[in-house]
Amino acid sequence: MTILEAISERHSIRDYEDRPIAKEAVDLLETKIKEFNEHGELHIQLVKNEPKAFDGLMAHYGKFSGVKNYIALIGKKSAELEEKCGYYGERLVLLAQTLGLNTCWVAMTYKKVKTAFEVLHGEKLVAVISLGYGKTQGVAHKTKPMSELCRVNGEMSDWFRSGMEAAMLAPTAMNQQNFMFTLDNNKVSAKAGIGFYTKMDLGIAKCHFEIGAGKENFIWSSK
């Protein structure tokens, strides 16, 4: 499975089989986590065989079952932290999908087990990603029309359209898709709207956009 195929086939899964993650998959994930921590100056950690975080009332309210493995998205407190966690977290999500694993972004409906991961002074746990072998492969979420998610100055290029098609498949909190991409020649800007976890959602959407559009075709603009 390619990364582009993973974008299409990956759906949020909350119900997992009771079996450990294959060692080969764990090794690949931990290698990537180390790489992303260095590139993004983050402190992401893979938590294995830890059932307490998803064994409380909040998790049951969120309809989670069988979760014993998850990725803890942690980093130094900053204005960019949520977006960076979204971007690098989604890269791990898509890698997991290519390895035959299933995932779900979780911002609130879990319990923080302090002994399961390390949060250093000045750091913050932003969210976690449940991880394992799903009992199903899930279903696609509804999406807004592309015209509501982007603005184009001039003609829409094929690569921008492909990027937007990938961004439209990005998971967002409560499926709000509260982001806006703007194309101006080969420059692309992306902004988060107002709402819960929109900065993290923007990082996820930008990850998808880059994969769909091809990083060689554009440059990010802060405008």
N, C-alpha and C positions, 0 to 999 in steps of 0.2 A: 504494500500500500504506500502510495506517495503522500507527501504532505498535503498536496491539493486534494487528493482523495480523502484524506483524514478530515479536512475541513468540511467536506460534504457529508461524510458518514458519521461524524462524531455528534452525539446528542447527550444531554445531561441524564445521568443514571444515578438513582438513589438506592437501588436494591441490589446487593452483591452476593455472589456465591461465597461459601465458607471454604476458601482455599488460598494458600499463600501465593504471592506473586513470584513468578519464575525468576531464578537467580540471574539469568541473562538480562532480563528486563530491569531488574533492580540495579545491576551494574551499569547499564546504559543510562538509566535515569540519574544515578548518582554522579556519573561522569559529566553529564550535561549540567546538573545542578552546580557542580564545582565550577564549570566554565562560566555559567551565567552569573554566579556569585561574584566572580572576578570581573567580568565585563560590566555588570550592572551595579557593582559595589553593594551587593545584597547579602543576606544571611539565610537563604532558602534552605529548608531541611526536609528530608524524606523521613517520615515516621512510619515504622512498620510494626504490625501486630500490636496495636494499641486500641482496644475497643471502647475505652471509657469516654472519649470525646463525643462519640455518637451513640451513647447509651442513656442519655437523659431525656427529660420531657421536651426540650427544644428540638432535639433531633427527631424524636417521634412525631412531633408536630410538623416537622419538615418532611416527614415520611421517609426517613432514612432507615435502612436496615442492612445489617451485615457489614458495616464499614469498620475495618480494622487497620486500614492503611490510608495515609493522606500526606499531602505536601503542605508544609507550613510556610507561608509567604511572609518573610520577616526582613526588615532592613532599617537603616538609620532614618529617624524621623526627618522628613523634608517635604517640601511642596510637591516634589516629583515622585515620592515613594509609591503612591497608589497606582499611578500610571505605569511605573517601572514593574511593579508586581503583576499588573495585568498583562503587560507585554511578555515578560519572561515566563510568567506562569502559564500563559496560553501556549507558548512554544513547548513547554513541558507537557501540556495537555495533548497537543497534536502528536508529539513523540510517543506518548503513552498509547494513543489510538493506533499508531502504526505498529505497536508492539502487541496488539490484541487486547489492550486494557481499556477500561471505561472510567469516566471521570464525572465530577460535578463540582462547579464552583460553589463555595459555601462561605457566606459572609457573617451570618448570625446564628443559624440553627445548629450550633455545636457547643461543647463545653471545653474551655481552655484547661488542658491538663499540663500544669507547669513542669512536671518532671519528664514530659515527652519530648520537649524541644528547648532550645536555649534562646532567650531574649536578653541580649546584653544591654548595659546602660546606654540610654539614648536611642534604643531600637524600639520597633513596634511590630506586633503581629497584625497584619492587614486582613488576611483571610486564609482559608485553607481550601485544598482541592481534594475531595474524596477520590480514592484510587482503588481499583480492583477489577475483578471479572464480573461484569454485570449479568444479572439473570435475563435481561433483555438488552436489545441494542437501542431502545428508545425511539422517539419520533421527532421529526423536525418541528421547530417552533415557527409561529407565524412571523412574517416580517413586513415592515412598512415598505411602500414603494420606493424605488431608488431615488426618485425625484424629491422625496422628503428628507433624504439623508445626504445630499450633496448639491453643490453649486458648481457650475462650469462656466468659465469665462472663455467663450469661443466654442469650438467644436469638441465634443467628447471623444477622446482618443480610445482606441481599443484596449490599451493597457489599463487606462483609468477605469473603464467599464468592468474589466476583469477584476481589478482591485476592489471595486465597489461590490461586485457580486460576492466576493469572498468576505468582505466586511459585513455584508448583510446577514451572513451566516454566523457571525460572532455571537457567542452567548453574552447577554447583558442582564443585570439585576432586574427582576420582574419583567423581563423581556421589553424594557422600555426603549432600547435603541436611541438613547438620548445623546447623539453625536452628529457632527456635521463635517463633511470633507469638502474642500474647495480646490478646484483645479485652475491654475493660471499658467499657461504654457506648460513647462515640465515641472513646475513647482506645485506641491500639494501641502495644504495646511489642514489640520484636523483639530477640532475644538469639542470639548465636552459641554453638555448642557447642565442645567441645575437639577440636582436630584441626588438620591442615594447612590453612592458608589459609581458615579458617572466618570470619575477620573480613572478608576480601575477598568471600567468598561471601555474607555477610550483606548487604553493600552492594549486591551484584547483586540479591539477593532483594528487598530494600527498594525498589529501583528498579522492579522488576516489580510489586510490591504497590501502590505509589503509582499506577502507570498503570492497573492493573486496578480498584482501589478508587475512584479519583478523589480527589485531594488535598483537595477541598472537603468530603468526607464524614467526615474524621477528623483527629485531631491525634496526633502521635507522643508517646509517653510514655517516660520513661527508667526507669520502674519495671520 
